[in-house]
Amino acid sequence: MEDRVKINPAEAADVFARERLSAKRYGHTLRVADTAEDLARVHGLDPYRARLAGLLHDAAREVTSEEFLDLAERWGLPIGEPERESPKLLHGPVAAELARRELGVRDEGVLDAVREHTTGRPGMGSLSLVLYVADKIEPARDYPSVGRLRGLAREDLRAAAAESLRRSIAHNEERGRPTHPMSIETLAWLDEAEEGA
């Protein structure tokens, strides 16, 4: 499979995702890849890398809870209490490691974007912001503030990511569910950067 990546990484990533996902999740993956590619163009980033990250981001999403924990432990990926309580939070880090090991992806920016797309990370780069936001605004997403978020994403990725995090945290609070500490730290980082601008 590594030879296929050298020839056409996006095509290999597409096959990689399609083989691992249900039709519904694969459809979401394609919409995120399209959205990420579009946002990258709007913001002067490499659309090819954004598409690759989009194709890979949920490649491990349908792994079982036991498999998430087993793979994360085997590969030395960080597992905190939130991940033990909800192992699907590991789908980004596991997908990034699968992409590295099985597809030979070596682009750390792409791998970081895949790793960070669920919770965010303070200091995350532009490609990670593109994927994070694209996952929240792809065309099939339908929630009250998504239209506003789509417009904001075309103007300011950091502001769109911060707004998305605020919405997610509020949603969790309404449902009495905890928010991952990394998401809270990411929002604080984004807000701090905004205040300093």
N, C-alpha and C positions, 0 to 999 in steps of 0.2 A: 504494500500500500504506500510505502514511503516514496517510491518512484512516481506514483500518481501525483503526490503532493508537489514534487519538484516540477512536474509538467503543468499542472493546473490545480493549485491548492483549493480554490473556491469550488471547483467541480468535485474534487475529492471530499471536501467538507459537506457538500450537498448530499452526496451518496452516503457519507458517514452518518449524517443526521437522519436521512430518510430510512435507513436500515434499522435505526434504533427507536424511532418514534411512531406513535399512532398517526393516522392521517390528520386528525385534528391538531395535534401538537406540531406536526410537520408544517401544516398550513400556517400556524402561528409563527414558526421559525422563518418561513419564507417572507412573511409580512414584516417581521422584525428586521430581517436582512435588507429588504427593500427600503424600509424606513431609515435604517442606519446609513445605508448608502446615500440616500437623499440628504439626510442631515449632514453627513460628512461633506458633501458637495457644497451645501449652503454655507458651511463654516470653514471652507478652505482646507479640509482634511482629506486624507487619502480614502476615496470611496471604496477601493478594492479591499483595503484592510478592514474597513467598517463592515463590508458585506461578509467577509470571512468570519469576523467575530460574531455577527448576527447568525450565520449558519451554524456556528458551533455552540452558541450560548446555552441551549437547552438539550444538547445531545445526550446528556445523562439524566434528564428530567424524569424519565419513567423507570429508573432503577428502583428497586425496593429499598425500604428503610434499612434493612439488614445489610444489603449490598453497599449502600452509601457508607455506613459506618465501617464495614469491613475494608472497603477500598481506601477510605480516608486513613484508617489506622495503618494499613499495609504500606501506604505511600507517604506516611508521616505528615499528612495534612492537618492543620489545626482543627481540633474539635472542642468546642466549648459547651457549656450547659445548654444554650439555645439549640445547638446542633444535635445534642443528644435527645432533647425533647422533641425536636422537629427535624429529623435527618434530611428532609428534602432541601433544607437550607444549604446542604453540601453540594447541590447539583451543579453550581457554578465551578467551584474548585475541582470537583471530580471531572466535569466536562473538560476543563482546561488541561488536567493531567492526562485524560484519555487522548485529547488532541495532540499533546506532546508525545505520548508514548506510542499511539497507534497510527497517527497521521504524520508524525515528524514535524509538527508545527514548532518553530523556534522563535517566532516573532513575539517577544515578551510583552509588547503593547497589546497585541491581540489576545494573548493568554491572560494578561491582567484584566482586560475588559470582560472576558468570559468569567473569570474568577469573581469579579466585583459586581456583576450586574444585578445581583439580588439585594444586597445590603448596602452597596456603595462602600467607599473607603476614603478617609481623609487623605487629601493629596492626590486623589485619582486624576489620571491624565485625561486629555481631551477625547481620546478614543473610548475610554471607559465611560465618560459622560455621554457620548453619543449613544453607546449601546444601552446604558442605563435608561436614558430617556426614550430611546426607540422602543424598548420593551414595554414602556408604560403608555405609549401613544399610538402603537401600530393600529391600522385602520379598523380592526375588529373590536378594539377596546371601546367600551361604552359605559361611561360613568359621568356624573354631572359636570365635573370640571375638565373633562378631557379636551373639549374644544379650545378652551382657554390655554391649556397646557400645550396643545399642538401649535398654537400661534406663538406662544412664548419660546418654544423649542427652536423656532426658526430665527428668533432674535438673540437669545442668550441661553446657551446650554446650562450654565451654572444655575441661573435663576430657575430654569425649568426643572432641573434636578432637585433644587431646594424646595420648590413648590410641590413636586411629586412626593418628596419625603415628608413634608408637612402633612399632606393629604393622607399618606399611608399611616403616619403616627396617629393622627386624629381618628382614622378608621379603626386602628387597633384599640385605641382608648375607648371608643364607643362600644366595641365588642368585648371589652374587658380582657384583651389579649396583650401580652408583652410585645414590645418592639425590640428588635435586635440591638444590642448596645452599639454595634458598628454603624447602624443607620442613624442613631442619635448623634454619634461622634461626627459622622459625615455631614449631617445637617449643621452642626455647630461650626464645622470647618468652612462649609459653604457660606454660612451667614457671616462668619468672621472675615472671610475674604471679600464679601460684598461690602461690609462696613469699612474695610480698609481701602476699597477702590475709589 
